Amino acid sequence: MKGKRFSEQEIVAILREAERGDQTIADLCRAHGIADHTFYRWRRQFGSLPAPELRRLRELEKENARLKRIVVDRDLEIDALRELVSKNY
C-alpha cells in the first residue's frame, strides 16, 4: 500500500526538525508517520540541500526521466526500421 507523498518543503522541515535534536529519530518518525528507513534515505538524499536546490533536483530528475523515455522510443523506432529494411533486401 502506498503511503503519503511528502513535498520537498515537508521533507526539509522534517530533516531540520531532526537536526534540532528535540526528539529522537524514532519519535520524530512516529510523529510524522514515516519509517526510520525513509528518514535515513531522505537524510542521505536531501540532507545537505537547501529547499530551492531540492526543488531543482526534482525538476532535473523529471527531465532526465522524460529524456530517457524519448531515447527508448527512438531506439524502438530504429529497430523497427532496421527490421523493415532487412526484410526488403
N, C-alpha and C positions, 0 to 999 in steps of 0.2 A: 504494500500500500504506500503510495506516495505521500510524503508529508508536506508541510507548509514550505513554500518557497520564500526565502528571505531576500529582501532587496540589499543592494550594496550598502546603503546607509545603515540598515539594521545590522548587517554583519559587522561593519566597522564599529557601530555603537556597542555591540556585544563584546568585541575584542578590546575596545577601550575600557569597558567596564571591568573586564578581567585584569587588565593592566593595573587598575587602581588597587586591586587586591583586597577589596572589602569582603568578598566571598571566596570560597574555594571554587575551583573549576567545576567540580561535581554539582555543587549547589547552584552555580550560575547556569549550568546546562539544564538542570532540572527546572529552574525557574523559567527558562525560555523554551523548554520543550524540545531540546536537541540532544543528540547523543554526544558522549565525550569525544568519540572519534570524529564527529562532524566539527566540533570546536577545534580540535587539533589540526584537522585538514584545512579549515578556514584560516587558522593562525599561520600555517605553513604557506598557504597560497596568498593570503591577503594581509598578513600581519604588518608588513613593513610599508604598505602602500597607503597614502592618504586617499580620501574619498574621490577626488577628481581623477587621480591616476587609476583607481579601481574601476571607475566608470569607463575610462578609455580602454582599459584592458578588456572589459566585457565587449565593448564595441569591436575591438580588434579580433577577439575570438569569434564573434558572429561573422565578421567579414571573412576571416580565414575559412570558416566552415562553408560559407557561400562559394568562395573561390574553389575549394576542394570539390564541391558538387559540380561546378562548371567543368573542371578538369576531367572528372569521371564521365560526365555526359559527353564531352568531346572525345575521350578515349573510346567510348562505346560507338560513337558515330564513325570514327576512323576504322575501328574493327569491322563494322558493318560494311563500310565502303570497300575495304580490302577484300572481304569475303565476296562481295558483289563483283569486283574486278577479277578476282581469281576464277570465278565461275564463267566469266565471259571469255577467258583465254584458255 
